[in-house]
Amino acid sequence: MTRHAPRILFRADATPRLGGGHVMRCLALAYALRERDVDVAFACRSGSTGIAPALARSGIPVTEARGDADFDCPPEWDGRADAIFVDLYTSSAADETRMREQADIIAAIEDLPGRAHDCDILVDPMPGGSPMAYSGRVPGSCHVMAGGAFAPIRAEFPRLRPRALDRHREERPLERVLVSMGLTDLDGISDTVARIALDALPDAQIDVVLGPQAASRPALEALAREEARLDVLVDIDDMADRMVRADLAIGAGGGTALERCVLGLPSLAVILADNQRAATQLLHEDGALLAIDGPGRIAGALPGLIDSLTPKARARMALRAAAVCDGRGAGRIADALLARLDDLSEGAPAHA
């Protein structure tokens, strides 16, 4: 290994249609690596930090990516990283092969079915994932880390987990609902959900979390000036604490559902994209959440599902959710990546 601290570059984007989830889960892993004295940086397409401002506030260097495999390392890195972590839906195995010109180790996060990779570590953080599913789709030497135990989640979630589980396992009245449909608020879905929740729960406080560019922001901020039970929270840094205080969440499927599972927060999850469907339905079948299959079914399904979640049902769901994911996946991934770098320094091949 080189004498400098390990240098790990993240290649991820945030866009209006994709949202900010890829950048945010890479940021969780980047923080875990920084705690282990690793130098980290990001390469993102233009506009990514506007959609995911937490990256801009992190102090982590960000360079502009010109394409999936066309980007620069920070100038002080002399053109090379020790490892590149790829979290893109648009990239291919050929792109990862090209990235080997800039790094000895390539790692990837994957939650789309059927894709092939040229990587040394592959992380599939979705519940029900299995290394066997990647047989023939990754190099034989690739270390596959699959399942909810490897979800890269920010450290505040596992830190607050004991307090959250104590609270959510109680049979409590439904007094506070957290609505979080993603940073980009696809098609203004947060406005629809918030208004239904206000009508269905006339005595509850509704907290809506939005990104700064969310489509629903103007309408919901106007509504909040008239409705004391509605609070609009823009670009917050205390999401885990908000989840601890909520009695129910209404959110998107996919990776954000795993954050709620860490804290045992009962939730209704709307499947907003095809890649969210399999994992969200699995969590639904396991009793960890209740799923709504697409935005078009929200109006018809949401009031009845809210009504079905009695205090006893929510306490039971909290137990099932907490069993899915403990929130320590970022540390596990960081340790595996650093172990691979150590092996490389001792002469073991990174890629066979």
N, C-alpha and C positions, 0 to 999 in steps of 0.2 A: 504494500500500500504506500502511497505517497506520504511524505513527512507532514504535509499540512493536514488540518482537520478534514475528515471526509467531506466531499462536496456533492450534494445531491440536488438535482434540478427536477422540478415538477413541470410537466407539460399538460396543461388543462385550460379549458375555456369556459367562460360564462357568456351566454347569449340570450336575447329576449325569449326565444322559443325553448332553448335548452334549460334555461334557468341558471342558478348559481351553485347547484349541488355538487358538481364535480370539483369546482374550486374549493368549496367549503370542506369537503372530506379530505382533499389533499392538504388543506391548511391544517386540519386536525393532525394529520400525520407529520407535517412539517414542524408543528410545535413539539410533538413527541421527539422528533429527531434533534431539534435544538436543545431540548433538555439533556440530550446525550452528547452534547458538544459537537454537533454536526453543523456545517455551513449549508444553508438551504437557499434556493432561489426558485422563481417561477418564470416560465415563458408562456405568455397568454396572447390570444388575439386582441386587437384593439377593442376597447370598450369593456373588457372583462372586469376591471376594477370598479367601474361605475355600477355594474350590476351586483358585484360582490364587494362592497366597500370594506368589509373586514380585512380583505387582502391588502388594500391600500393602507389601512391603519396598522398592519402587523409589523411594519418595518422590514419585511422581507424584500429583497431586491426582485423587481419584475422587469423582464425584458419583453419586447414585442415579438410575437411569432408571426412569420410571414406565411406559414403553412404548417401542416401537421408535423412534418419532419424538417422544417426550414426555420431555424431560430438560432439565437445566440446565447451563449452563457454570459454571465456577468464579466465585464472586461478583466477584472483581477483574477479570473480563473484561467486565463490564457487559452481559452477556446475549448476546454474540456471539463467534464464532470467525472466524478468517480462512478456515479450511477444516475440514470434518468428514470423517473417514475412517470408513466404515461396514463392519463385518464381522459381518453377521447373516444367518442363514438364514431368518428370519421376516419380514424387512422387504420392502417392495415399492418399485417406482418412485415410487408416490404418496407413500410415506414420505420418500423422498429429495427429492421436490419440496417437501414441507413443511419439510424441514431447511434449504432455501435461505432461509427466514426468519431463520435464525441464522448463516448463513455464505455467503460468495460462491462458494466452491468446494466441491463434493462429490466425494469419491473413494470407491471401493468395492473390497473384495476379494471375489472370486467363485470358487467351485469347484463350484457346482451347475449342471447343464446347463439351458439353455432360459429362464432368467429375463431379464426386461428391467430396465433401470436408467435413472434420470435422473441421470447423474453426468458429471463432467468428466474424471476419470481412472478407469479400471478396471484392476485387477490380477488376472490369473488365473495363479497361480503353479504350476499343475500341469504336469508334462511333457507335451509334445505340444500345448499350447495355441496358438491362433492368433488374431490380431486379426480375421481374416475370419469366425471363428465368431460374432462379436458384431455383424455387419452387420445393421442393422434392429432391434437390441435395445438400442442405446445411441444418444445424440444424435450427429449427424454430426461434431460438434466434439470428441467424446470421444477421449482418448488412451488406447488399449488397450495394456497391457503384459502379454504372455502368454508363458508358458513358464517352465521351471525357473530361468532367469537372473534372474527377478524374485521368487523365493521370499524372503519377509522372514525372515531367520534371524539370530540373535544373533551379535554380532561375534566372540565367542570361537571360533566354528566356523571361519570363514575364517582366523582368526589361527593356529589349531592345524592347519590343513589340510596344510601342508608336512610337518610331523612325522608326522601321521597317515598320509599317503600313503606316506611312506618305510617305515613299519612294516607297513601292511596289504598292501603289494605284495610283501612277503616271503612265502615259503612256510613258514609257522609251524605248530607243533602247536596243536591247539585246547585251550587251557588255561583260558580265561576267557570266560564268556558273559554278556552284558548283556541282561536282560529288562526291557522298558519298554513296557507296554501302554496307556499313557495315564494322566493324572493321576487320573481317576475310576475306573479299573480296572473297566470295564463288566462287570457280572454276576460279579465275582470271577475274571476270566479269568487274572490274574497267578498265582494259586495253582495253577491247572491247568497252566499253561505251566512254572512253576518245578519242579513235581514231575516232569513228563515229562523236563525237561532234566537234573535230578539223576539220574534212572534211566538216561537214554540216554548220559550222559557221566560215568561213575563216578569219573573222575580230574580233572574240571574244577571250577573255582570258578564259582558262579552268583551274580551280583549282580542283585538285583531292585529297580528304582526305582519308588516309589509316591508318590502324593499323600497328604496327611495324612488325607483322608477315604476312602481306598481300601477297598473291601469286603474285599480279601484281607489287609489289614494284620494283624489279630489272628492269623489262622491261620499266616501266614508268619513273623511274629515268634516265635510259639511253636515252629514248626519250626526256625527258625534257632538257637534255644537248644539244640536236640538235634543239629543237622547243621552241622558246622564248615565245610562247603563252601558254605553258603548265607549271603549277606549281604543284609540288607534295608535299603535306603537310602530314607529318607523326606524329601521336599521338599528335594532337593539343589540346589546352585547350580553344581556343576561337571560337568554332564552331558557337555560336550564332552570334558573330560579323561577321564571314564570311558569314553567311546567310543574314545578313542585307545588306552587300555589293554586293551580287549576284543579278542578274536579273532573273535567272532561276536555279532550282536545278534538278538534275537527281539522284534519289536515290532509296532505297529499299522501299517496302511497310511496313506495320506494325507500330510499335511505333515510328520509326524515322520520319515517315510521319507526325505525330502529332507535332513534334518539328517545322517542316516547317509551319504547319498550325498556330501555335502560332504567328509566325512572318509574316504571310500572304505571304510567299514566293511561287510564282508559281512553280509547279513541275511536273515532269514526274516520276511516281513511277513504278518500276519493281517488280512484285510479285515473290518473291524468294522462298516462302514456302507456303504450303497449309493453315496454320493458318493465313497468311496475306491476303488471298483472299477476304473474306467477307467484312472486314473493308475497304480494299483498293478499292474494287468495289463500296462500298457505297459512299466513298469520290469522286470517279469518277462520279457516278450518280448525286451527289450533286454539281458537278462543282468545287470542291476544289482541284482537281488534274486530270491528265490524266494517266490512268493505262495501263501498258503493261503486258499481262498475261504470264509471264515466260521468262527466259533468252533466250530461243530459238526464240523468236519473236522480239528481240531487233534490229537486223540488218534490218529487213524488216519494222519495225514500227517507229523507232526512228527518222530518217531524216524527214519523213512526219509530225510527231507530232511536232518536233521543228519548222518546217516551218509554221505550223498552228497557232503557238502562237504569234500572232501579239501583238504590244504594248497594244492595246485595250483589246484583249483576256486575256493577262496576268494581266492587272489591274482588270478585272472582276473576274478572278480566285483568285486574292489576297483577294478580299472582301469575296468570298465564303469560302476560306480557313480559314480566321481569325475568322469566325463565329463558327467554329468547336470546338475550344479549346483555352482557355485563358492562359494556362500554370501554373495555380495556384493549380493544383490537388495535388501536394505533400503536400502543407500546409493543404488542406482539409483532406487528409488521416491522416496526423500527428495529427491534432486536434481530429479527430474521435477516433484514437487509444488511445490518452491520456485521452479522456473523458471516454472510456471504462475502462481504468485503474483506473480512479477516482471512477467510479461506483463500481469497485471491492473493492476498499479501504473502501467504505461505506457499504459494505456487500451485494451488488447485485451479483447474480451468473454470472460468465463469460460464462458459457456454460450450456445450458439446454438440 
